[in-house]
Amino acid sequence: MKRMFLVSMFLLLFAARSHAQTVTLTASWDPNPATDNVVNYVLQLDAATPVNVLPSVCTPTTCVQTFAVVTGNHTITLVAQNLLVDTDPTSLQSSAPASVTFKVSNTPGKPANVKVKR
């Protein structure tokens, strides 16, 4: 099950007054073709608990899932799952993983020694 994958991050929210900022980002990807019979997408951020995304929440052109991260380096991994045997709900099989590595940076410090001269 080959998969073209697109993940784009959108900055939605900064936590105020925190050295290790928390931001909410959105992962998005193109849904698999209907012929792949995907029953579930599994999205995992770093070593956190994986999140299941049902194809029913996707539009015909995009699937999305928001997640919160702190500053630093991160990896998002996504797999698509379908049933090996359509009458056996325990026969899940997974695609090869698609991964994106990214960095969330702190807000820059306040500029210092600002002057106006004649």
C-alpha positions in Angstrom: 0.0 0.0 0.0 2.0 2.9 -1.3 1.1 6.3 0.1 1.8 9.8 -1.0 1.9 11.9 2.1 1.7 15.6 2.9 2.0 16.9 6.4 1.8 20.7 6.9 2.0 22.4 10.2 -0.1 25.5 11.0 0.7 27.5 14.1 -2.6 28.1 16.0 -1.7 29.0 19.5 1.2 30.1 21.7 1.2 29.7 25.4 2.1 33.0 27.1 4.8 33.5 29.7 6.4 30.1 29.4 10.1 29.3 28.6 9.2 26.0 27.0 6.3 27.2 24.8 3.5 24.9 24.0 2.0 25.3 20.5 -0.9 23.6 18.8 -0.1 22.4 15.3 -2.2 20.6 12.7 -1.0 17.6 10.6 -2.7 17.2 7.3 -2.4 14.6 4.6 -4.1 13.4 1.5 -6.5 10.5 2.2 -5.7 7.1 0.6 -7.7 6.1 -2.5 -11.0 4.4 -1.7 -9.6 1.2 -3.3 -7.2 0.9 -0.3 -10.2 0.4 2.0 -8.5 2.3 4.8 -10.4 1.8 8.1 -8.0 3.9 10.3 -5.0 6.2 10.2 -2.6 6.1 13.2 -0.7 9.4 13.9 2.1 9.4 16.5 4.1 12.3 17.8 7.5 11.3 19.1 6.9 8.5 21.7 3.5 9.7 22.8 0.4 7.5 22.6 -0.7 7.1 19.0 -3.9 8.8 17.9 -6.5 7.1 15.7 -8.0 9.1 12.9 -11.0 7.6 11.2 -11.4 8.2 7.5 -14.9 9.4 8.1 -13.6 12.6 9.5 -11.6 13.3 6.4 -12.8 15.3 3.4 -12.4 13.8 0.0 -9.1 15.7 -0.3 -7.7 16.2 3.2 -7.4 14.5 6.6 -6.4 16.7 9.6 -5.5 16.1 13.2 -4.3 18.8 15.7 -1.8 18.1 18.4 0.1 20.1 21.1 3.9 20.2 21.3 6.5 22.1 23.3 9.6 23.7 21.9 12.3 21.3 20.5 12.7 18.7 17.8 9.8 16.4 17.0 8.8 13.6 14.6 5.3 12.8 13.4 4.7 9.3 12.0 1.5 8.3 10.1 0.4 4.9 8.9 -2.8 3.8 7.1 -4.5 0.6 8.2 -7.0 -1.7 6.4 -8.3 -5.2 7.1 -6.4 -8.1 5.6 -9.6 -10.1 5.7 -12.7 -7.9 5.4 -14.8 -10.1 7.7 -12.2 -10.2 10.5 -11.9 -6.8 12.4 -8.8 -8.1 14.2 -6.8 -8.5 10.9 -5.5 -5.0 10.7 -2.5 -4.4 8.5 -0.5 -1.2 8.3 1.1 0.7 5.5 4.8 1.7 5.5 5.1 4.7 7.8 5.4 8.3 6.5 7.3 10.6 8.8 8.1 14.3 9.1 10.7 15.8 11.4 10.3 19.4 12.5 11.5 21.9 15.2 9.4 24.2 17.3 11.4 27.3 18.4 11.0 29.6 21.3 9.7 33.2 20.7 12.8 35.4 20.2 13.8 37.6 23.2 12.9 41.3 23.4 15.3 43.5 21.6 17.7 45.4 23.9 19.3 48.8 23.8 16.9 50.4 21.4 17.8 54.1 20.7 16.6 56.9 18.5 19.3 59.5 17.5 19.3 62.7 15.7 
